[in-house]
């Protein structure tokens, strides 16, 4: 029974390690291919290559107190402090090892996320194999491929849910705090629990969860403002557009280019984001559930509906952000024991076909 319960986690470990080795092979063993260090920020060349977001985690890991000159929006990048600091800790402060430990941390986070979800599924009597979606969704693989913050943020979010389900409220709040320090989009998880405690008038848990989960992030924002002159919260990095007030207006923004482009994008992202968001909204309305996971799922749907055009135009970016929607949908289906919903979430595994476009 123990071997069977660990089987989904083992599958994800085998696939993600194999995927990592494949990327190494395709890039002649160059670990910096995961970092994608551009020359515009890495070498200060205004006309140089841009690179990708993993370079900012790498720079912060290398020099936690001196990376501002290598970041596009320093406060925005520094607020995602936990992933680079964890990679630095695992590397024992050795810069040469940090490109490797960034990968190792994400591999461990993916395996840990799947294992935690198998425990939740086992507790509700559901198949543990539904957890595989959380580990092998394309957004998670993109984050592994590009040294991004999402796997660690999702690990701690899942750990928070597991603790709350076990009635370990303070540990749950602490995990929410760590998830938030990994990436600010985890505010959706924090907001879900705070809203639930408020609506159910659980004042003690509301106060404790607020203080434990938000205080470190709030303190970090104040430090960023004092040292860098601005808070970290914003719609994105360099060149980001504003959030969309029109539902899925960022997605529909492709219509401003030409109709053919819009149709192509809708055919690509419609089954990935738009249709699941609409179906999940219908589920929440049709089957109202008194659960913080329902609120968390609703907040993730809202997040996807308001994403700026600058995120939708970036395939790796929109895939990684969709990870939150996928994870919240699977957790919601798990806690509410919706077999049919969980079976549909496994359709997200088909997103793997998009990986050749981003590696």
C-alpha positions as a Python dict, from the first residue, in 0.01 Angstrom:
ca = {
    (1, 'X'): (0, 0, 0),
    (2, 'X'): (284, 235, 81),
    (3, 'X'): (448, 168, -255),
    (4, 'X'): (121, 233, -431),
    (5, 'X'): (68, 561, -245),
    (6, 'X'): (413, 683, -345),
    (7, 'X'): (374, 578, -710),
    (8, 'X'): (237, 915, -840),
    (9, 'X'): (526, 1098, -674),
    (10, 'X'): (778, 855, -821),
    (11, 'X'): (630, 902, -1167),
    (12, 'X'): (665, 1279, -1139),
    (13, 'X'): (1023, 1244, -1011),
    (14, 'X'): (1116, 1020, -1303),
    (15, 'X'): (954, 1247, -1563),
    (16, 'X'): (1090, 1575, -1423),
    (17, 'X'): (1443, 1441, -1376),
    (18, 'X'): (1429, 1296, -1727),
    (19, 'X'): (1304, 1630, -1859),
    (20, 'X'): (1589, 1807, -1682),
    (21, 'X'): (1847, 1571, -1832),
    (22, 'X'): (1692, 1624, -2176),
    (23, 'X'): (1733, 2001, -2146),
    (24, 'X'): (2095, 1950, -2041),
    (25, 'X'): (2151, 1726, -2343),
    (26, 'X'): (1989, 1972, -2584),
    (27, 'X'): (2218, 2247, -2451),
    (28, 'X'): (2546, 2051, -2442),
    (29, 'X'): (2537, 2027, -2064),
    (30, 'X'): (2527, 2404, -2011),
    (31, 'X'): (2347, 2467, -1679),
    (32, 'X'): (2317, 2839, -1761),
    (33, 'X'): (2067, 2744, -2031),
    (34, 'X'): (1816, 2709, -1746),
    (35, 'X'): (1898, 3058, -1615),
    (36, 'X'): (1872, 3226, -1958),
    (37, 'X'): (2095, 3511, -1853),
    (38, 'X'): (2045, 3802, -2094),
    (39, 'X'): (2306, 4070, -2156),
    (40, 'X'): (2066, 4363, -2110),
    (41, 'X'): (2044, 4311, -1734),
    (42, 'X'): (2328, 4065, -1679),
    (43, 'X'): (2590, 4289, -1843),
    (44, 'X'): (2417, 4627, -1848),
    (45, 'X'): (2392, 4644, -2229),
    (46, 'X'): (2075, 4848, -2311),
    (47, 'X'): (2063, 4693, -2659),
    (48, 'X'): (2146, 4341, -2542),
    (49, 'X'): (1938, 4026, -2514),
    (50, 'X'): (1660, 4028, -2256),
    (51, 'X'): (1689, 3674, -2121),
    (52, 'X'): (1412, 3547, -1896),
    (53, 'X'): (1291, 3580, -1537),
    (54, 'X'): (1502, 3296, -1397),
    (55, 'X'): (1806, 3521, -1435),
    (56, 'X'): (1669, 3745, -1159),
    (57, 'X'): (1640, 3456, -911),
    (58, 'X'): (1995, 3361, -1006),
    (59, 'X'): (2129, 3714, -949),
    (60, 'X'): (1958, 3743, -610),
    (61, 'X'): (2094, 3402, -510),
    (62, 'X'): (2447, 3510, -607),
    (63, 'X'): (2437, 3843, -426),
    (64, 'X'): (2133, 3888, -199),
    (65, 'X'): (2229, 4244, -104),
    (66, 'X'): (2377, 4362, -432),
    (67, 'X'): (2159, 4233, -714),
    (68, 'X'): (1952, 4548, -776),
    (69, 'X'): (2170, 4659, -1068),
    (70, 'X'): (2104, 4328, -1244),
    (71, 'X'): (1724, 4334, -1211),
    (72, 'X'): (1466, 4496, -1439),
    (73, 'X'): (1238, 4610, -1153),
    (74, 'X'): (1437, 4550, -832),
    (75, 'X'): (1153, 4577, -579),
    (76, 'X'): (928, 4353, -789),
    (77, 'X'): (1194, 4083, -814),
    (78, 'X'): (1322, 4107, -456),
    (79, 'X'): (976, 4040, -312),
    (80, 'X'): (1016, 3682, -446),
    (81, 'X'): (1301, 3627, -206),
    (82, 'X'): (1254, 3274, -75),
    (83, 'X'): (1340, 3073, -388),
    (84, 'X'): (1681, 3234, -454),
    (85, 'X'): (1771, 3231, -85),
    (86, 'X'): (1680, 2862, -60),
    (87, 'X'): (1897, 2786, -364),
    (88, 'X'): (2180, 2984, -205),
    (89, 'X'): (2142, 2792, 121),
    (90, 'X'): (2145, 2455, -56),
    (91, 'X'): (2456, 2568, -248),
    (92, 'X'): (2623, 2661, 85),
    (93, 'X'): (2685, 3006, -57),
    (94, 'X'): (2899, 2877, -346),
    (95, 'X'): (2812, 3079, -661),
    (96, 'X'): (2928, 2803, -896),
    (97, 'X'): (2671, 2564, -748),
    (98, 'X'): (2375, 2801, -753),
    (99, 'X'): (2262, 2736, -1113),
    (100, 'X'): (2238, 2369, -1013),
    (101, 'X'): (2065, 2424, -681),
    (102, 'X'): (1800, 2643, -846),
    (103, 'X'): (1707, 2333, -1046),
    (104, 'X'): (1733, 2098, -748),
    (105, 'X'): (1503, 2314, -534),
    (106, 'X'): (1237, 2312, -805),
    (107, 'X'): (1268, 1936, -857),
    (108, 'X'): (1219, 1882, -485),
    (109, 'X'): (928, 2128, -477),
    (110, 'X'): (748, 1945, -758),
    (111, 'X'): (793, 1608, -589),
    (112, 'X'): (688, 1749, -253),
    (113, 'X'): (376, 1910, -400),
    (114, 'X'): (261, 1584, -555),
    (115, 'X'): (329, 1391, -235),
    (116, 'X'): (130, 1638, -24),
    (117, 'X'): (-161, 1618, -264),
    (118, 'X'): (-153, 1236, -256),
    (119, 'X'): (-189, 1259, 122),
    (120, 'X'): (-490, 1489, 84),
    (121, 'X'): (-644, 1258, -176),
    (122, 'X'): (-583, 951, 39),
    (123, 'X'): (-757, 1122, 329),
    (124, 'X'): (-1071, 1170, 121),
    (125, 'X'): (-1066, 823, -34),
    (126, 'X'): (-995, 950, -386),
    (127, 'X'): (-740, 819, -634),
    (128, 'X'): (-391, 947, -563),
    (129, 'X'): (-320, 964, -936),
    (130, 'X'): (-509, 1292, -964),
    (131, 'X'): (-204, 1449, -798),
    (132, 'X'): (7, 1388, -1109),
    (133, 'X'): (-157, 1689, -1279),
    (134, 'X'): (-1, 1923, -1023),
    (135, 'X'): (348, 1792, -1100),
    (136, 'X'): (334, 1756, -1477),
    (137, 'X'): (121, 2050, -1591),
    (138, 'X'): (315, 2248, -1852),
    (139, 'X'): (328, 2555, -1627),
    (140, 'X'): (519, 2358, -1366),
    (141, 'X'): (757, 2215, -1626),
    (142, 'X'): (813, 2565, -1766),
    (143, 'X'): (906, 2682, -1417),
    (144, 'X'): (1152, 2394, -1386),
    (145, 'X'): (1294, 2469, -1730),
    (146, 'X'): (1344, 2840, -1660),
    (147, 'X'): (1436, 2854, -1288),
    (148, 'X'): (1110, 3020, -1184),
    (149, 'X'): (948, 3070, -843),
    (150, 'X'): (615, 2890, -892),
    (151, 'X'): (704, 2535, -779),
    (152, 'X'): (823, 2652, -437),
    (153, 'X'): (524, 2886, -395),
    (154, 'X'): (285, 2604, -486),
    (155, 'X'): (462, 2358, -255),
    (156, 'X'): (406, 2583, 45),
    (157, 'X'): (48, 2662, -64),
    (158, 'X'): (-29, 2289, -76),
    (159, 'X'): (146, 2241, 256),
    (160, 'X'): (-71, 2518, 401),
    (161, 'X'): (-389, 2348, 276),
    (162, 'X'): (-272, 2015, 418),
    (163, 'X'): (-208, 2173, 759),
    (164, 'X'): (-540, 2357, 764),
    (165, 'X'): (-721, 2034, 675),
    (166, 'X'): (-541, 1870, 969),
    (167, 'X'): (-657, 2160, 1191),
    (168, 'X'): (-299, 2280, 1238),
    (169, 'X'): (-396, 2641, 1180),
    (170, 'X'): (-74, 2812, 1286),
    (171, 'X'): (142, 2581, 1076),
    (172, 'X'): (-97, 2640, 789),
    (173, 'X'): (-60, 3016, 829),
    (174, 'X'): (319, 2983, 842),
    (175, 'X'): (318, 2787, 516),
    (176, 'X'): (100, 3057, 360),
    (177, 'X'): (364, 3309, 466),
    (178, 'X'): (640, 3108, 300),
    (179, 'X'): (432, 3067, -15),
    (180, 'X'): (379, 3442, -27),
    (181, 'X'): (751, 3507, 15),
    (182, 'X'): (809, 3275, -282),
    (183, 'X'): (569, 3461, -510),
    (184, 'X'): (316, 3737, -452),
    (185, 'X'): (42, 3561, -650),
    (186, 'X'): (-2, 3340, -343),
    (187, 'X'): (-212, 3625, -207),
    (188, 'X'): (-499, 3430, -365),
    (189, 'X'): (-439, 3144, -120),
    (190, 'X'): (-400, 3380, 175),
    (191, 'X'): (-710, 3577, 74),
    (192, 'X'): (-914, 3258, 46),
    (193, 'X'): (-850, 3157, 406),
    (194, 'X'): (-889, 3508, 546),
    (195, 'X'): (-1219, 3553, 364),
    (196, 'X'): (-1340, 3214, 487),
    (197, 'X'): (-1256, 3290, 850),
    (198, 'X'): (-1424, 3628, 816),
    (199, 'X'): (-1743, 3486, 663),
    (200, 'X'): (-1763, 3210, 923),
    (201, 'X'): (-1681, 3454, 1207),
    (202, 'X'): (-1383, 3257, 1330),
    (203, 'X'): (-1218, 3567, 1472),
    (204, 'X'): (-928, 3398, 1648),
    (205, 'X'): (-818, 3210, 1335),
    (206, 'X'): (-873, 3523, 1126),
    (207, 'X'): (-643, 3727, 1351),
    (208, 'X'): (-376, 3458, 1384),
    (209, 'X'): (-370, 3374, 1014),
    (210, 'X'): (-357, 3742, 919),
    (211, 'X'): (-63, 3815, 1149),
    (212, 'X'): (136, 3501, 1069),
    (213, 'X'): (79, 3489, 694),
    (214, 'X'): (98, 3858, 608),
    (215, 'X'): (341, 4013, 857),
    (216, 'X'): (667, 3887, 694),
    (217, 'X'): (547, 3989, 347),
    (218, 'X'): (435, 4331, 474),
    (219, 'X'): (770, 4380, 649),
    (220, 'X'): (951, 4290, 327),
    (221, 'X'): (744, 4543, 132),
    (222, 'X'): (837, 4815, 382),
    (223, 'X'): (1206, 4721, 354),
    (224, 'X'): (1181, 4738, -26),
    (225, 'X'): (1020, 5080, -6),
    (226, 'X'): (1285, 5210, 234),
    (227, 'X'): (1581, 5071, 37),
    (228, 'X'): (1461, 5078, -325),
    (229, 'X'): (1201, 5355, -315),
    (230, 'X'): (897, 5148, -412),
    (231, 'X'): (684, 4852, -313),
    (232, 'X'): (713, 4526, -504),
    (233, 'X'): (348, 4471, -589),
    (234, 'X'): (267, 4555, -952),
    (235, 'X'): (131, 4387, -1268),
    (236, 'X'): (467, 4256, -1389),
    (237, 'X'): (827, 4332, -1474),
    (238, 'X'): (975, 4565, -1735),
    (239, 'X'): (723, 4642, -2011),
    (240, 'X'): (422, 4506, -1823),
    (241, 'X'): (80, 4643, -1912),
    (242, 'X'): (-195, 4710, -1657),
    (243, 'X'): (-447, 4457, -1531),
    (244, 'X'): (-758, 4414, -1746),
    (245, 'X'): (-1093, 4540, -1612),
    (246, 'X'): (-1274, 4355, -1891),
    (247, 'X'): (-1293, 3980, -1814),
    (248, 'X'): (-1021, 3811, -2019),
    (249, 'X'): (-955, 4145, -2189),
    (250, 'X'): (-584, 4064, -2188),
    (251, 'X'): (-656, 3754, -2392),
    (252, 'X'): (-891, 3936, -2627),
    (253, 'X'): (-623, 4202, -2676),
    (254, 'X'): (-478, 3987, -2954),
    (255, 'X'): (-772, 4107, -3164),
    (256, 'X'): (-597, 4442, -3187),
    (257, 'X'): (-335, 4278, -3409),
    (258, 'X'): (-559, 4087, -3652),
    (259, 'X'): (-849, 3844, -3643),
    (260, 'X'): (-634, 3550, -3748),
    (261, 'X'): (-401, 3601, -3452),
    (262, 'X'): (-695, 3621, -3212),
    (263, 'X'): (-847, 3299, -3348),
    (264, 'X'): (-513, 3119, -3324),
    (265, 'X'): (-461, 3233, -2965),
    (266, 'X'): (-816, 3136, -2866),
    (267, 'X'): (-766, 2791, -3017),
    (268, 'X'): (-446, 2758, -2814),
    (269, 'X'): (-535, 2921, -2484),
    (270, 'X'): (-912, 2872, -2493),
    (271, 'X'): (-898, 2503, -2387),
    (272, 'X'): (-614, 2581, -2147),
    (273, 'X'): (-756, 2883, -1965),
    (274, 'X'): (-1082, 3030, -2094),
    (275, 'X'): (-1302, 2718, -2109),
    (276, 'X'): (-1178, 2573, -1776),
    (277, 'X'): (-1231, 2910, -1606),
    (278, 'X'): (-1588, 2930, -1732),
    (279, 'X'): (-1659, 2566, -1641),
    (280, 'X'): (-1511, 2607, -1292),
    (281, 'X'): (-1712, 2927, -1238),
    (282, 'X'): (-2028, 2737, -1334),
    (283, 'X'): (-1931, 2461, -1089),
    (284, 'X'): (-1881, 2709, -805),
    (285, 'X'): (-2219, 2870, -872),
    (286, 'X'): (-2407, 2543, -925),
    (287, 'X'): (-2254, 2366, -625),
    (288, 'X'): (-2183, 2633, -365),
    (289, 'X'): (-1952, 2492, -100),
    (290, 'X'): (-1864, 2638, 236),
    (291, 'X'): (-1490, 2591, 198),
    (292, 'X'): (-1187, 2819, 179),
    (293, 'X'): (-1081, 2619, -129),
    (294, 'X'): (-1390, 2742, -313),
    (295, 'X'): (-1288, 3102, -243),
    (296, 'X'): (-928, 3029, -342),
    (297, 'X'): (-1043, 2879, -671),
    (298, 'X'): (-1267, 3180, -734),
    (299, 'X'): (-976, 3417, -671),
    (300, 'X'): (-756, 3226, -916),
    (301, 'X'): (-1028, 3245, -1181),
    (302, 'X'): (-1049, 3619, -1117),
    (303, 'X'): (-671, 3643, -1147),
    (304, 'X'): (-674, 3473, -1487),
    (305, 'X'): (-962, 3694, -1604),
    (306, 'X'): (-771, 4013, -1517),
    (307, 'X'): (-423, 3917, -1640),
    (308, 'X'): (-266, 4193, -1852),
    (309, 'X'): (-203, 4154, -2223),
    (310, 'X'): (172, 4154, -2155),
    (311, 'X'): (131, 3826, -1967),
    (312, 'X'): (-93, 3658, -2224),
    (313, 'X'): (149, 3745, -2504),
    (314, 'X'): (426, 3559, -2316),
    (315, 'X'): (357, 3183, -2344),
    (316, 'X'): (593, 3074, -2062),
    (317, 'X'): (449, 3351, -1845),
    (318, 'X'): (86, 3258, -1897),
    (319, 'X'): (160, 2888, -1851),
    (320, 'X'): (334, 2940, -1518),
    (321, 'X'): (52, 3163, -1390),
    (322, 'X'): (-206, 2907, -1495),
    (323, 'X'): (-38, 2666, -1253),
    (324, 'X'): (-220, 2839, -968),
    (325, 'X'): (-556, 2781, -1137),
    (326, 'X'): (-472, 2415, -1198),
    (327, 'X'): (-355, 2354, -841),
    (328, 'X'): (-652, 2533, -683),
    (329, 'X'): (-895, 2339, -905),
    (330, 'X'): (-738, 2004, -809),
    (331, 'X'): (-736, 2095, -439),
    (332, 'X'): (-1097, 2216, -455),
    (333, 'X'): (-1203, 1891, -624),
    (334, 'X'): (-1011, 1694, -361),
    (335, 'X'): (-1155, 1864, -55),
    (336, 'X'): (-1510, 1860, -195),
    (337, 'X'): (-1470, 1500, -324),
    (338, 'X'): (-1576, 1578, -681),
    (339, 'X'): (-1458, 1280, -886),
    (340, 'X'): (-1589, 1421, -1212),
    (341, 'X'): (-1415, 1755, -1162),
    (342, 'X'): (-1087, 1583, -1081),
    (343, 'X'): (-1111, 1368, -1394),
    (344, 'X'): (-1152, 1683, -1601),
    (345, 'X'): (-851, 1847, -1436),
    (346, 'X'): (-635, 1569, -1579),
    (347, 'X'): (-706, 1708, -1927),
    (348, 'X'): (-458, 1981, -1834),
    (349, 'X'): (-184, 1720, -1876),
    (350, 'X'): (-232, 1761, -2251),
    (351, 'X'): (-62, 2101, -2209),
    (352, 'X'): (270, 1912, -2223),
    (353, 'X'): (245, 1936, -2603),
    (354, 'X'): (325, 2308, -2565),
    (355, 'X'): (665, 2243, -2409),
    (356, 'X'): (864, 2237, -2738),
    (357, 'X'): (759, 2600, -2789),
    (358, 'X'): (924, 2716, -2467),
    (359, 'X'): (1237, 2505, -2414),
}
